[in-house]
Amino acid sequence: MLKMEEIASGLKFPEGPIAMEDGSVILVEIERGTLSRVTPDGKISVIAELGGGPNGAAIGPDGAVYICNNGGFEWHHRDGLTIPGEIAPNYSGGRIERVDLETGKVDVLYTECDGQPLNGPNDIVFDKEGGFWFTDLGKTRGRIKDRGALYYAKPDGSMIREAMFPLESPNGVGLSPDEKKVYVADTVPGRLWGFEIEKPGHLKAGTAIPDTFVGAPQGLNFFDSLAVDAEGNVCVATIFNGGITSISPDGKKVEHFATGDYITTNICFGGKDLKTAYITLSSTGRLVKCEWPRAGLPLNFHNK
C-alpha cells in the first residue's frame, strides 16, 4: 500500500484535484456541489457554489477553472462510506462550466452538442492549442443507461464537437506527452483506450475501438479519472481494487498501487519536480498525498 499523508477529511466526495503553486489543492466536492480549496494544513473553503454534480476540473489558458458538471447523482451512505448512485431526483442537466478563481463567478459554456444534450460530463484535459477534450459518462435511470462519448471544445464557448460515440462508460481523459494520442479510461469494462489524434479536436479517420486498446488489469477493476506521468505511463484511479493502476503506453507493464479506499477516483501531480501525487479517496471523503516513483507530466497552462 502507498505510504500516504492525509491532508484533509470530511470532504463530500472529492474529485478533480488541481495542485496549485501555493501548496493548496483545488478540487470539486460532488455531493456538496462546490469547487473548493484545501490548504496544506487541511482547511477547506468554498470557491464557488455550482450545484448539480461538479466532477472533472482543469486550469484553462485564461487561468480560470473549467468544470465538467454531471448534473447530479443520488447518494447512498453505508457503514460510514459515501457511494454515488443513479441520476439525482433533482438532476440539473450536464454542462461545462467556467469558474473565475478571483471572484467565484460561474459561467455555463455548453449544455449540448449538435442538439444532443450533455448527460454526464466527467473529466477534462487541455491541449497545447488551448482547446479541451472531455468525456461524458452518461447517466443511469433504472433499466436505462446512456451511452457515453468523447468531445472536444474551445474554452470561449464558440465550438464543441463529438469526437467519438458510442463509448460504454468513458471517464478519465488525458493526453500523451507528444499529444498525438488521447487516452480514455472506460469505467465498467476497466479498460484503457488510446485514440490517435489527427489534428486538434479530430481523431484519426477510421478510428475503431479494437485498434485503440492499451491495457486492462486482471480482476474486478472499475476505472475512474487519470493522469499521465512524464514517462508517458497512464495512472488510472481504480475502484473496487482501490488504488492507482499505472499502465505503460504499450500496455505491457501494469502496476497497482493500493490506497485502502475502494472508491479511489483521481490523481494529480504537484510539488517539487511534480513527484508528489495528490489522490482523492472519495468514499471516505479524504485528500491524501504521497511521493510517486516517477514525475508527473506537466499540464498545459498549469505546472509551468
Buried (B, 14 or more C-beta within 10 A) or exposed (E): EBEBEEBBBEBBBBBBBBBBEEBBBBBBBBBBBBBBBBBEEEEBEBBBEBBBBBBBBBBBBEEBBBBBBBBBBBBEEEEEBBBBEBBBEEBBBBBBBBBBBEEEEBEBBBBEBEEEEBBBBBBBBBBEEBBBBBBBBBBBEEEEBBBBBBBBBBBEEEEBEEBBBEBBBBBBBBBBBEBEBBBBBBBEBBBBBBBBBEEBBEBBEEBEBEEBEBBBBEEEBBBBBBBBBBEBBBBBBBBEBBBBBBBBBEBEEBBBBEBBBBBBBBBBBBBEEBBBBBBBBBBBBBBBBBEBEBBBBEBBBBBE
